[in-house]
Amino acid sequence: MSKEHEMVLSWLAKRGRPVAAPTPYIGALVATRNVTPGRSLPWLLLFGVAGLAGAIGYQRLFGVTAAAPVYFFCFVVQLTMWQAVRSRQRQLAGETRPWPGATRDRSVLGGWFTVALAFAYAGGAALAVSLFSTASAYAVSWLGLLVLSALCGGVVLAGFLRAPVLAEGPESLAVYRGLLAEHMHAASPALVAFPPLLDALGHRLPPGYGPVLIVYFALVSVAELLAYLRNRRPLPPGRYGDPRPARSAVDWTPPEPR
């Protein structure tokens, strides 16, 4: 049994649908989440070169901060994860007919993920504005990074939400929506709130902002964690594959004498 096949069985079992073998379509659908180094490396190199150039240019424009390179590193990771998964989804879509019975469901974001986004961007912008009187250069730099984060996250979210629905029946549609809820975290709000902590630890911000940034990061992270846990709901009943064989009862009676 390959590691990818084991991953598919594990994913289904964790969502309340243990099977001995998934249906071919569901197996291929869940396998799209398996981003191997070989598949992600070309995208990593592409976005990595662009991210490195962007980080150097941004530092020259706004000055060197610990946050800026980390933000650009996060952009590279997010875009690489997005395109690595989408490339496998496009491959599967090319081999099957598109699902005609479902529309794109933006409610997959969920309330807590939306709250995490609001905390990350609105909270970050409010904190950046509050720095104008004491660290205006950093405030401008941080606002610019928040804008870039929003653009990167928006591209990732729109890329997944606007993609064709991959399903051939109610069961695979439920699996697709479960996977989509996972893929939303490629645009992780926690990655927006984390980098400024490095500047606080490096004493590049006015005194007193360290604890505020810790609370900011904690609020975003907790909201995103709640979103992740709520989206790991059991799959609805249906046929997701071959059922596991029932365990035979153990016969403890002693053998008859010969």
Phi, psi and omega per residue, in radians:
M1 nan 2.235 -3.106
S2 -1.303 2.812 3.116
K3 -1.122 -0.610 3.128
E4 -1.152 -0.709 3.105
H5 -1.121 -0.702 3.094
E6 -1.104 -0.669 3.113
M7 -1.100 -0.724 3.132
V8 -1.099 -0.818 3.127
L9 -1.075 -0.715 -3.138
S10 -1.143 -0.729 -3.132
W11 -1.071 -0.785 3.136
L12 -1.169 -0.714 -3.117
A13 -1.127 -0.677 3.138
K14 -1.176 -0.296 3.107
R15 -1.883 0.449 2.980
G16 1.409 0.225 -3.124
R17 -2.247 1.197 3.101
P18 -1.227 2.328 3.127
V19 -2.371 2.769 3.050
A20 -1.316 -0.630 3.100
A21 -2.691 2.292 3.136
P22 -1.278 2.813 2.992
T23 -1.091 2.671 -3.086
P24 -0.964 -0.735 -3.095
Y25 -1.217 -0.791 3.139
I26 -1.119 -0.669 3.085
G27 -1.057 -0.772 3.119
A28 -1.187 -0.612 -3.123
L29 -1.180 -0.833 3.131
V30 -1.153 -0.559 -3.136
A31 -1.145 -0.323 3.130
T32 -1.142 -0.317 3.126
R33 -1.434 -0.171 -3.113
N34 -1.444 1.690 -3.104
V35 -1.637 1.757 -3.128
T36 -1.484 2.748 3.118
P37 -0.985 -0.652 -3.125
G38 -1.120 -0.631 -3.139
R39 -1.385 -0.564 -3.068
S40 -1.553 -0.326 -3.056
L41 -1.035 -0.798 3.128
P42 -1.032 -0.722 3.111
W43 -1.192 -0.651 3.117
L44 -1.088 -0.729 3.121
L45 -1.165 -0.742 -3.127
L46 -1.089 -0.943 -3.114
F47 -1.266 -0.492 3.130
G48 -1.134 -0.753 3.119
V49 -1.124 -0.782 3.119
A50 -1.121 -0.694 3.140
G51 -1.171 -0.674 3.118
L52 -1.129 -0.769 3.105
A53 -1.107 -0.707 3.123
G54 -1.140 -0.717 -3.139
A55 -1.132 -0.743 3.128
I56 -1.114 -0.789 3.134
G57 -1.119 -0.687 -3.126
Y58 -1.185 -0.684 3.118
Q59 -1.152 -0.668 3.117
R60 -1.194 -0.532 -3.113
L61 -1.385 -0.714 -3.025
F62 -2.013 -0.011 -3.105
G63 1.667 2.790 -3.064
V64 -1.408 2.174 2.987
T65 -2.326 2.763 3.110
A66 -1.262 -0.453 -3.056
A67 -1.271 -0.707 -3.006
A68 -1.018 -0.898 3.137
P69 -1.060 -0.600 -3.132
V70 -1.203 -0.702 3.074
Y71 -1.014 -0.813 -3.106
F72 -1.180 -0.593 3.042
F73 -1.085 -0.735 3.102
C74 -1.103 -0.665 3.100
F75 -1.042 -0.764 -3.124
V76 -1.089 -0.793 -3.140
V77 -1.097 -0.787 -3.104
Q78 -1.111 -0.829 -3.107
L79 -1.184 -0.605 3.101
T80 -1.151 -0.803 3.110
M81 -1.047 -0.755 -3.122
W82 -1.055 -0.902 -3.065
Q83 -1.281 -0.541 3.108
A84 -1.132 -0.744 3.092
V85 -1.217 -0.783 -3.103
R86 -1.104 -0.570 3.121
S87 -1.126 -0.671 3.090
R88 -1.258 -0.611 3.087
Q89 -1.149 -0.722 3.115
R90 -1.106 -0.644 3.107
Q91 -1.114 -0.763 3.120
L92 -1.168 -0.707 3.133
A93 -1.085 -0.597 3.140
G94 -1.236 -0.315 -3.108
E95 -1.741 -0.105 -3.084
T96 -2.359 2.906 3.063
R97 -1.393 2.532 3.093
P98 -1.182 2.588 -3.132
W99 -1.290 2.089 -3.065
P100 -1.574 -0.198 -2.964
G101 -1.722 0.198 -3.107
A102 -2.416 2.559 3.032
T103 -1.808 2.881 3.115
R104 -1.144 2.310 -3.035
D105 -1.934 1.707 -3.136
R106 -1.318 -0.181 3.086
S107 -1.196 -0.152 3.121
V108 -1.103 -0.359 3.081
L109 -1.056 -0.684 3.115
G110 1.342 2.789 -3.101
G111 -1.151 -0.756 -3.069
W112 -1.227 -0.607 3.087
F113 -1.167 -0.672 3.080
T114 -1.120 -0.697 3.078
V115 -1.083 -0.743 3.128
A116 -1.083 -0.707 3.084
L117 -1.095 -0.733 -3.134
A118 -1.130 -0.778 3.098
F119 -1.041 -0.770 -3.047
A120 -1.150 -0.855 -3.016
Y121 -1.545 -0.852 3.128
A122 -1.186 -0.739 3.105
G123 -1.140 -0.745 3.111
G124 -1.107 -0.740 3.121
A125 -1.106 -0.710 3.124
A126 -1.106 -0.736 3.119
L127 -1.158 -0.678 3.120
A128 -1.123 -0.745 3.123
V129 -1.104 -0.650 -3.141
S130 -1.156 -0.266 3.138
L131 -1.553 -0.083 -3.066
F132 -1.047 -0.619 -3.085
S133 -1.329 -0.403 -3.072
T134 -2.017 -0.475 -3.120
A135 -2.590 1.213 -3.026
S136 -1.096 -0.680 -3.125
A137 -1.105 -0.733 3.120
Y138 -1.182 -0.672 -3.140
A139 -1.048 -0.790 3.125
V140 -1.109 -0.757 3.137
S141 -1.079 -0.761 -3.115
W142 -1.165 -0.725 3.097
L143 -1.061 -0.708 3.091
G144 -1.094 -0.695 3.123
L145 -1.193 -0.608 3.078
L146 -1.145 -0.672 3.091
V147 -1.110 -0.782 3.113
L148 -1.112 -0.670 3.091
S149 -1.092 -0.726 3.129
A150 -1.118 -0.701 3.116
L151 -1.130 -0.790 -3.140
C152 -1.113 -0.854 3.133
G153 -1.098 -0.655 3.113
G154 -1.120 -0.694 3.103
V155 -1.097 -0.750 -3.125
V156 -1.150 -0.850 -3.118
L157 -1.102 -0.812 3.138
A158 -1.115 -0.643 3.138
G159 -1.073 -0.710 3.121
F160 -1.344 -0.747 -3.066
L161 -1.218 -0.551 -3.098
R162 -1.593 -0.074 3.137
A163 -1.201 2.646 3.090
P164 -1.035 2.487 3.119
V165 -1.235 2.267 3.136
L166 -1.793 1.837 3.140
A167 -2.885 2.703 3.043
E168 -2.242 0.038 3.131
G169 -3.060 3.102 -3.104
P170 -1.029 -0.661 -3.108
E171 -1.181 -0.836 3.136
S172 -1.189 -0.487 3.059
L173 -1.155 -0.722 3.078
A174 -1.101 -0.695 3.093
V175 -1.116 -0.761 -3.140
Y176 -1.054 -0.747 3.134
R177 -1.177 -0.626 3.065
G178 -1.124 -0.708 3.084
L179 -1.160 -0.695 -3.130
L180 -1.084 -0.682 3.094
A181 -1.083 -0.594 3.073
E182 -1.229 -0.760 -3.049
H183 -1.144 -0.392 3.105
M184 -1.024 -0.487 -3.083
H185 -1.332 -0.063 2.960
A186 -1.127 -0.460 3.052
A187 -1.702 0.853 -2.991
S188 -0.996 2.119 3.049
P189 -1.108 -0.491 3.136
A190 -1.100 -0.537 3.097
L191 -1.229 -0.296 3.063
V192 -1.403 -0.621 -3.039
A193 -1.529 -0.299 -3.045
F194 -1.334 -0.823 -2.996
P195 -0.958 -0.678 -3.137
P196 -1.064 -0.379 3.098
L197 -1.038 -0.569 -3.119
L198 -1.153 -0.632 3.091
D199 -1.240 -0.589 3.080
A200 -1.178 -0.722 3.113
L201 -1.167 -0.548 3.123
G202 -1.505 0.170 3.095
H203 1.010 0.642 3.067
R204 -1.634 -0.071 3.141
L205 -2.012 2.780 3.124
P206 -1.019 2.635 3.116
P207 -1.000 2.495 3.127
G208 1.728 -0.285 -3.118
Y209 -1.447 -0.333 3.122
G210 -1.015 -0.973 3.123
P211 -1.059 -0.616 3.130
V212 -1.121 -0.743 -3.141
L213 -1.205 -0.555 3.082
I214 -1.144 -0.763 3.097
V215 -1.109 -0.728 3.110
Y216 -1.020 -0.858 3.136
F217 -1.134 -0.691 -3.124
A218 -1.134 -0.742 3.135
L219 -1.079 -0.789 3.139
V220 -1.119 -0.785 -3.082
S221 -1.146 -0.736 -3.140
V222 -1.136 -0.740 3.120
A223 -1.095 -0.721 3.134
E224 -1.208 -0.663 3.098
L225 -1.083 -0.743 3.097
L226 -1.090 -0.680 3.096
A227 -1.089 -0.740 -3.135
Y228 -1.125 -0.766 -3.112
L229 -1.184 -0.671 -3.133
R230 -1.209 -0.508 -3.124
N231 -1.430 -0.111 3.095
R232 -1.581 0.791 -3.129
R233 -1.328 2.672 3.094
P234 -1.074 2.554 3.066
L235 -1.243 2.595 3.128
P236 -1.164 2.830 3.124
P237 -1.047 2.628 3.134
G238 2.796 -3.115 3.129
R239 -1.709 1.930 -3.135
Y240 -1.851 -0.107 3.135
G241 2.887 -2.958 3.105
D242 -1.271 2.260 -3.123
P243 -1.139 2.662 3.068
R244 -1.186 2.474 3.111
P245 -1.141 2.447 3.118
A246 -1.150 2.479 3.115
R247 -1.278 2.278 3.130
S248 -1.336 2.497 3.123
A249 -1.196 2.526 -3.134
V250 -1.476 2.245 3.120
D251 -1.588 1.914 -3.091
W252 -1.637 0.070 -3.133
T253 -1.226 2.429 -3.126
P254 -1.214 2.627 3.127
P255 -1.130 2.598 3.113
E256 -1.248 2.493 3.114
P257 -1.155 2.510 3.126
R258 -1.506 nan nan
